[in-house]
Structure formats: C-alpha cells, structure tokens
C-alpha cells in the first residue's frame, strides 16, 4: 500500500557545456554506466504525438528549435546510472531552458553520492583522472566526505556513512 512518502533521490539533472566530456567524466573517471540516451528526434516525435492526442500545439518557437536539433541528429539527454535506481540526467547544452538566478547561474549547490569505501573510491577516481577538491575527512555529522567536480564545475560530494552518521541514526 502506498503511503505517499519520499523514497530517495531519483536523479539530479545538469545542463552540460560538452556532453561527451561530461559523460566521459562520469563513466571513465567515476566508473558509472550510461543507462540510456534520448535524441531530439525522439523528443520531437513525442511532442507531435502529444499535439495529436491533446489538440494543443507546442510553442512554435520551441518546436522549431527542437526540429533543427532533430535534423542535426543531436542527443538530447544522457542518463547516467549510479546504481540502486539512482541516476544523473545530462542535458545537451541546447536541451534545457535556464530557470536560473538573475545573474545567469543556476541555483544548484551540489550532488551527494554515497560510496562504500571513501578512501578506495578516492584512490580509484584519482587514478582515473578525476579532480579531487578535498581529501576524505570525517565530518561533524560522523560521515566521511570527499569533494570533486565534473567538467561543468558541478560540485560532487562523495559520502561514506559510519554507524554513527546522523544521516542514518539522527542527531541526539
């Protein structure tokens, strides 16, 4: 029976300057896999189907933009699989509209990813060429933390929970 409670983060979505470079970071440096990709051709077909089913037209300027990208056979979204049904959604630079702050920045702080061994993981991704912004340290909330960033500058916190981590046992 459904209780209507949140289960976990399903995915974090990022607009990328260079999707190929960012996909390589997540797959080659961090060891994740590509779950699937969606193309603009597929998105355009979906928009056309929605229009036919609902009778409501897509914004003409947006549709023209999608048609141009579909004609160029561009990938729209690449889904990166983190395991345990958690994903990172990477958008082609033309694939999103900025719903950001007035100075052009998006209001994104960081992505946190749980790992099973923070020290081994740090060594592995360092050997794979990932930047290490901070070495592993034990945080105030009794959780190991290490920081990196992807090619677009998105901050990534890697965490290893301990048996005393506030995330698991709360704060007493």
C-alpha positions in Angstrom: 0.0 0.0 0.0 1.3 3.4 -0.9 2.0 5.9 1.9 2.9 8.8 -0.3 6.4 9.2 1.3 9.6 10.2 -0.5 11.9 7.2 -1.0 15.2 8.6 -2.4 16.6 11.0 -4.9 15.6 9.7 -8.4 18.1 11.8 -10.3 19.9 15.1 -10.4 19.8 16.9 -13.8 22.6 19.0 -15.2 22.9 21.1 -18.4 26.3 20.4 -19.8 28.7 22.6 -21.8 30.1 19.5 -23.5 28.0 16.4 -23.0 30.7 14.0 -24.3 33.3 15.3 -21.9 30.8 15.1 -19.0 29.7 11.6 -19.9 33.4 10.5 -20.1 33.9 12.0 -16.6 31.0 10.0 -15.1 31.8 6.8 -16.9 35.6 6.7 -17.2 36.6 8.6 -14.1 33.8 7.6 -11.7 33.0 4.2 -13.2 29.3 4.8 -13.8 27.5 3.5 -16.9 25.2 5.1 -19.4 21.7 3.7 -18.8 20.1 5.2 -22.0 20.1 8.3 -24.2 17.2 10.2 -25.8 17.5 12.1 -29.0 15.8 15.2 -30.3 14.2 13.1 -33.0 12.5 11.1 -30.2 11.6 14.2 -28.3 10.1 15.8 -31.5 8.1 12.6 -32.2 6.8 12.8 -28.6 5.8 16.4 -29.0 4.0 15.6 -32.2 2.2 12.7 -30.5 1.1 15.0 -27.6 -0.2 17.6 -30.0 -2.2 15.0 -31.9 -3.6 13.5 -28.7 -4.4 16.7 -26.9 -5.1 19.1 -29.7 -2.8 21.6 -28.0 0.1 23.0 -30.1 3.6 23.2 -28.8 5.1 26.7 -28.7 6.1 27.3 -32.3 9.5 28.9 -31.4 10.4 25.9 -29.2 9.2 23.4 -31.7 11.3 25.0 -34.5 14.3 24.8 -32.2 13.7 21.1 -31.5 13.1 20.4 -35.2 16.5 22.0 -36.0 18.3 19.9 -33.4 16.4 16.8 -34.5 17.6 17.4 -38.1 21.2 17.6 -36.8 20.6 14.2 -35.1 21.6 15.5 -31.7 21.4 13.6 -28.4 19.0 15.4 -26.1 19.6 13.6 -22.8 22.1 11.0 -21.5 21.1 9.1 -18.3 24.0 8.1 -16.1 23.4 5.0 -13.9 24.7 5.4 -10.3 23.2 2.0 -9.3 20.3 1.4 -6.9 17.9 3.1 -9.3 19.6 6.5 -8.9 20.7 8.5 -11.9 22.2 11.7 -13.2 20.5 13.2 -16.2 22.8 15.1 -18.5 21.2 17.6 -20.9 22.8 18.7 -24.2 23.6 22.5 -23.9 20.6 23.4 -26.1 18.3 20.9 -24.4 17.0 22.9 -21.5 15.9 26.4 -20.8 17.6 28.2 -18.0 15.4 28.7 -15.0 18.2 30.2 -13.0 19.1 33.2 -10.9 19.0 36.6 -12.5 22.8 36.6 -12.9 22.7 33.5 -15.1 23.7 31.0 -12.5 21.5 28.0 -11.8 20.5 27.6 -8.2 22.3 24.3 -7.8 24.6 23.6 -4.8 26.0 20.1 -5.2 25.2 16.4 -5.8 25.9 14.0 -3.0 26.7 10.4 -3.8 27.1 7.6 -1.2 30.1 5.3 -1.7 31.1 2.1 0.2 34.7 3.0 0.9 35.7 6.6 0.7 39.4 6.1 0.6 39.4 3.3 -2.0 37.0 5.3 -4.1 39.1 8.5 -3.9 42.2 6.5 -5.0 40.3 4.9 -7.8 38.9 8.1 -9.3 42.2 10.0 -8.8 43.9 7.2 -10.8 41.1 7.7 -13.5 41.9 11.4 -13.8 39.0 12.9 -11.7 39.9 16.1 -9.8 40.0 15.8 -6.0 38.9 19.1 -4.5 39.3 17.8 -0.9 40.7 14.7 0.6 38.5 12.4 2.6 37.7 13.8 6.0 35.4 12.8 8.9 32.6 15.4 9.1 30.7 16.9 12.1 27.8 14.5 11.3 30.1 11.5 11.7 30.2 10.9 7.9 33.2 10.6 5.7 33.3 13.2 2.9 35.4 13.9 -0.2 34.7 16.5 -2.8 35.3 16.6 -6.6 33.6 18.4 -9.5 32.6 17.4 -13.1 33.8 19.2 -16.2 31.0 21.7 -16.0 32.1 22.7 -12.5 29.2 21.0 -10.7 30.3 20.1 -7.2 30.0 16.5 -6.1 30.2 15.3 -2.5 31.1 11.7 -2.0 30.0 10.3 1.3 30.6 7.1 3.3 28.3 6.7 6.3 29.5 5.3 9.6 27.4 3.6 12.2 27.1 7.0 14.0 26.2 9.1 10.9 23.4 11.5 11.6 22.0 10.6 8.2 21.4 7.0 9.5 20.7 7.5 13.2 19.7 11.1 13.5 21.2 13.7 15.8 20.7 13.2 19.5 
